[in-house]
């Protein structure tokens, strides 16, 4: 039980850091600024549902996809770690994703749910934790993080007023450092099992 809780805390923190809903608040507000209050609420509801669905599909079917292409988990850890390093560098340099808004009815699914919330970094993190900590830990961590995202969506305007643009940028760049650290762990672990 103690190991489960430790793994759960580690997986939840890693996933929350990679998803970075607080750092992405200015982008989400910008993407939905042209929507009415009702449309915005629907967009955030859509984003929550789609992000959760993608995350669960990755957890349940990610390994089968790797097997289909003959990709080993440790190779995926190395590749995913490198991808996370580039993601963290992009956030450190620009302070955000540079996505553009799409049609009103699609903005919740793309780009908010994917790739803003569940993008390459989150997918890599989920697949790695599925292998290292098990499906139960990974699914529960997804439930916790997605619940936190729902709360953030509910109070997004208030949080943005508190953080401001500068505060959100600081949070995003701070999270980028943690993302880079997680990436290095993935790369080192992958190399250690593949070549040592």
LINJO-V689177 format. One record per residue. N is the residue number from 1. SS is DSSP state (a for helix, b for strand, c for the rest). D_CENTER is the distance of its C-alpha to the mean C-alpha in whole Angstrom. Layout:
n->{N | N}
ss->{SS | SS}
d_center->{D_CENTER | D_CENTER}
//
This chain:
n->{1 | 2 | 3 | 4 | 5 | 6 | 7 | 8 | 9 | 10 | 11 | 12 | 13 | 14 | 15 | 16 | 17 | 18 | 19 | 20 | 21 | 22 | 23 | 24 | 25 | 26 | 27 | 28 | 29 | 30 | 31 | 32 | 33 | 34 | 35 | 36 | 37 | 38 | 39 | 40 | 41 | 42 | 43 | 44 | 45 | 46 | 47 | 48 | 49 | 50 | 51 | 52 | 53 | 54 | 55 | 56 | 57 | 58 | 59 | 60 | 61 | 62 | 63 | 64 | 65 | 66 | 67 | 68 | 69 | 70 | 71 | 72 | 73 | 74 | 75 | 76 | 77 | 78 | 79 | 80 | 81 | 82 | 83 | 84 | 85 | 86 | 87 | 88 | 89 | 90 | 91 | 92 | 93 | 94 | 95 | 96 | 97 | 98 | 99 | 100 | 101 | 102 | 103 | 104 | 105 | 106 | 107 | 108 | 109 | 110 | 111 | 112 | 113 | 114 | 115 | 116 | 117 | 118 | 119 | 120 | 121 | 122 | 123 | 124 | 125 | 126 | 127 | 128 | 129 | 130 | 131 | 132 | 133 | 134 | 135 | 136 | 137 | 138 | 139 | 140 | 141 | 142 | 143 | 144 | 145 | 146 | 147 | 148 | 149 | 150 | 151 | 152 | 153 | 154 | 155 | 156 | 157 | 158 | 159 | 160 | 161 | 162 | 163 | 164 | 165 | 166 | 167 | 168 | 169 | 170 | 171 | 172 | 173 | 174 | 175 | 176 | 177 | 178 | 179 | 180 | 181 | 182 | 183 | 184 | 185 | 186 | 187 | 188 | 189 | 190 | 191 | 192 | 193 | 194 | 195 | 196}
ss->{c | a | a | a | a | a | a | a | a | a | a | a | a | a | a | a | a | a | a | c | c | c | c | c | a | a | a | a | a | a | a | a | c | c | c | c | a | a | a | a | a | a | a | a | a | a | a | a | a | a | a | a | a | a | a | a | a | a | a | a | a | a | a | a | a | a | a | a | c | c | c | c | a | a | a | a | a | a | a | a | a | a | a | a | a | a | a | a | a | a | a | a | a | a | c | c | c | c | c | c | c | c | c | c | c | c | c | a | a | a | a | a | a | a | a | a | a | c | c | a | a | a | a | a | a | a | a | a | a | a | a | a | a | c | a | a | a | a | a | a | a | a | a | a | a | a | a | a | a | a | a | a | a | a | c | a | a | a | a | a | a | a | a | a | a | a | a | a | a | a | a | a | a | a | a | a | a | a | a | a | a | a | a | a | a | a | a | a | a | a | a | a | a | a | a | c}
d_center->{26 | 25 | 24 | 21 | 21 | 20 | 18 | 16 | 16 | 14 | 12 | 11 | 11 | 9 | 6 | 6 | 7 | 4 | 3 | 6 | 8 | 11 | 11 | 10 | 13 | 16 | 14 | 14 | 18 | 19 | 18 | 19 | 22 | 25 | 24 | 26 | 25 | 26 | 24 | 21 | 21 | 21 | 18 | 16 | 17 | 16 | 13 | 12 | 14 | 13 | 9 | 11 | 13 | 11 | 9 | 13 | 14 | 12 | 13 | 17 | 17 | 16 | 18 | 21 | 20 | 20 | 23 | 24 | 24 | 25 | 22 | 22 | 19 | 20 | 20 | 17 | 16 | 18 | 17 | 13 | 14 | 16 | 13 | 11 | 14 | 14 | 11 | 12 | 16 | 15 | 13 | 16 | 19 | 18 | 16 | 13 | 12 | 16 | 15 | 18 | 19 | 20 | 23 | 23 | 22 | 19 | 17 | 15 | 14 | 14 | 13 | 11 | 9 | 9 | 8 | 7 | 5 | 5 | 6 | 8 | 6 | 4 | 7 | 9 | 8 | 9 | 12 | 13 | 13 | 15 | 17 | 18 | 18 | 18 | 17 | 18 | 16 | 13 | 14 | 15 | 12 | 10 | 13 | 13 | 9 | 10 | 13 | 12 | 11 | 14 | 16 | 14 | 15 | 18 | 19 | 17 | 21 | 22 | 19 | 19 | 23 | 23 | 20 | 22 | 20 | 21 | 20 | 16 | 17 | 18 | 15 | 12 | 15 | 15 | 11 | 12 | 15 | 13 | 10 | 14 | 15 | 13 | 13 | 17 | 17 | 16 | 18 | 21 | 20 | 20 | 24 | 25 | 25 | 26 | 29 | 30}
//
